[in-house]
């Protein structure tokens, strides 16, 4: 008799254990899927809120690059005197002020993009310094002419950075 009771208990216990294991597995998978869904919805909401800020940052950095492009910078910033060193300092100061004004935008753009923008800024400053060091550059007006001639012969550093920004923004969409 006792063996038959153990056998009956086994017959009733095995299906309930199997049912319990299956229920536990499904409950675990369900909570995992729900957690993933909640994270997805939260991330989606954050992206909806952050996307306009990111695009605005890219717009501001594109504007920055356009403003420091030597051909546009020379038109916007005219020399106060004929001294080339004063004009060189004025141009560099203008670039640095533009850069400092947009420093907070680095939060919203990729590190690679920010590094390319910073490199373009530094290359533009170096271009101005090198043009100022030329022997034929003796006045502010000749400095402007040398820089403009240089820009007609090759692309400005801002152009490469601007192309990278355009590429990065197209990847966002």
Buried (B, 14 or more C-beta within 10 A) or exposed (E): EEEEEEEEEEEEEEEEEEEEEEEEEEEEEEEEEEEEEEEEEEEEEEEEEEEEEBBEBBEBBBEBBBBBBBBBBBEEBEBEEEBBEEBBEBBBEBBEEBBEEBEEBBEBBEEEBBEBBEEBBEBBBEBBEEBBEEEEBEBBBBBBBBBBEBBEEEEBBBBBBBEBBEEBBEEEE
